Amino acid sequence: MSDEAPDQARGEQIQQAEREAAKQRLLAQAEAERIPAEEIARALPDRRWRRGQQ
């Protein structure tokens, strides 16, 4: 049983490292695909304001 404990701990360390690597890949992908809020909301307030003025 003492032989399984180090192997199990090592396996958990590997899984944790893989989860962290996957998390970093997802964050990098999300940042690459992110559209700045300034580009999304730039024209909408102007259109709404102009409609109200006519």
Secondary structure, 3 states (H helix, E strand, C coil): CCCHHHHHHHHHHHHHHHHHHHHHHHHHHHHHHCCCHHHHHCCHHHHHHHHHHC
